[in-house]
Amino acid sequence: MVLRDGRVRQASWSRSYLAPSHGLGEKQDIYALEVLANVIGGGSTTQLYRSLVIDKKIATSAGAFYSGEGIGPTSFTFAATPAPGTTIDQLEKAMESEIANLLQNGVQQSDVDRAKRSMQTQAIYARDSMRAGAQVIGAALSTGQTIEDVESWPERIAAVTVEQINAAARKVFVTKNSVTSHLLPKESN
């Protein structure tokens, strides 16, 4: 899908794969996908960012996003913004190469351990906020989860294995179940 608009100043690329949610799909993959999103695209120290922004210098941003919240299907999304001098097609090829590498080689135990620690730490700090706790519980209850599900989330994340993450990635990252989008500036006449 390509969208051009005169308000767009910086092009962007994304690919969203159909993924399970708490309300629909294979629930055993939800926690693995949450950890996977954090491993490969959850910040400036992750695999995607290091490869595309720091090493290859073809993107100014790169990440991956997933949330299992919802009563219907959700998506696992990769997104990136090309660096000056990089075309959207070049960026797309590089991102496809990163996804193929992930599917072929999987994630590393050290990256998974780091991501799980980070996610659990964020959950602890979220308890300091009255609003964050209410939002998490409200979202969980609206998708058929229980307060016990919310309370046991850190343990469920801790239990995720490298094998579960790699299996979930292979199930979800199927091209026929994806949509690729290019957000581009309007062409000059």
Secondary structure, 3 states (H helix, E strand, C coil): CEEEECCCCCCEEEEEEEECCCCCCCHHHHHHHHHHHHHHHCCCCCHHHHHHHHHCCCEEEEEEEECCCCCCCEEEEEEEEECCCCCHHHHHHHHHHHHHHHHHHCCCHHHHHHHHHHHHHHHHHHCCCHHHHHHHHHHHHHCCCCHHHHHCHHHHHHHCCHHHHHHHHHHHCCHHHEEEEEEEECCCC
